Amino acid sequence: MGPEVITVSALEEPPDGWDAAIFLAGPTPRSPQVASWRPAALDELRERWRHEGRLVVFVPEYRNGAHDDHAAQIEWEERCLHLADEVLFYVPRELRTMPAFTTNVEWGMWHDSGRAVFGAPPDAPKNRYLLHYAAKHGVPTATDLPGTVAAALDRIGAGASRNGGEREVPLLLWRTDTFQRWYGAQREAGNTLLGARVVWRFGLHWGLHVRMRVAAEDRIKDNEMVIARPGICVVVPYRPGPSPDETTVVLVREYRSPAATPDGYVHEPPGGHNPLAATDPRRAALAELAEETGLTLPPGRLRDHGTRQLNPTLSAHTAHVFGAEITEEELDRLRSAPGPYGVAGDGERTFVEIATLAEIRRGRLVDWSALGMITDVVLEGLRSRDYED
């Protein structure tokens, strides 16, 4: 199949699948004597879309003249705005014939979505406020229609084939490792994504309200949100004791805003998100260990405990856990230099803490997820030593 551009006009039903979708947001002429800018935008899109696959363009104008079903038009626009991979704002504002009042509202709703581009002729009035927020949120801008179209297509690239409920996941999320890991697991289980709506996005974190068909139960579940952030790599450094409870464990203390602990800090094994996590989790874990504790270890010192989800009733967040048996000398070094460590530019400030497993358990020092990681590492580490002995 070669390049294909499909126009979906106001109140028309979108097709069942596509590789990319664009919504043409901006002023619509109030008079039939005033030409719309959208036909020229469609010409540009047809000229520039050269990828194999289908580009769908939502045009909030009626194909055959005006209609008066205002409520239906609003609902159609809301639906298609959420379906779009890019919302292309072009605002050739003319105060008498195209004042763009509705466009101002739409811009306020979508300017920080991560999937908006903005264009306007330099002489179009009353756009300074819109341009201010475009600059503030890193929205690509242009001063003519070809440049605006190019900006939208540049971010879309070749798109990605999506069908049915998959269409409701914009490329912004579809292309993330976190979404593909979660969705891959759902498909592996035989479940079907029937619909989705992006609830929020903050950097690499996102929340998606999903509608799923649960294959094993033959039912639809649509009252939950999937929350995700990049997976982390964790190291649990420990010094074996005579028993699990007498084993010494190295933690880090760090202020994290969501913490609901008595001291306002998170206490956990060293770890975090690292760009190496997807390709080399061992090296990623070692980098996090050095960054948060100052302790450097060779890769061979790590025992791999695999990847697990941390809070599957709410989040698709995962941790790849490693254990590291350390020496008494290394433990003393950590005691003598507790920090602070971390990357100050990222707001990270960590301090080394050392406690036995008994102190961690009885003092309720860590959350349940961290306790599970620590316990698994300690038990497996002691078991392997007993086996070797």
Buried (B, 14 or more C-beta within 10 A) or exposed (E): EEBBBEBBBBBBEBEEBBBBBBBBBBBBBEEEEBEBBBEBBBBBBBEBBEBEBBBBBBBBBBEEEEEEEEEEBEEBBEEBBBBBBBBBBBBBBBEEEBBBEBBBEBBEEBBBBBBBBBBBBEEBEEBEEBBEBBEEEEBBBBEBBBBBBBBBBEBBEEBBEBEEBBBBBBBBBBEBEBBEBBBEEBEEEEBBBBBBBBEEBEEEBBBBBBBBBBEEEEEEEEEEBBBBBBBBBBBBBBBBBEEBBEBBBBBBBBBEEEBEBEEEBBBBBBBBBBEBBEEBBBBBBBBBBBBBBBBEBEEEBBBEBEBBBBEEEEBBBBBBBBBBBBEEEBBEBBEEEBBBBBEEEEEBBBBBBBBBBBBBBEEEBBBEBBBBBBBBBBBEBBEBEEEEE
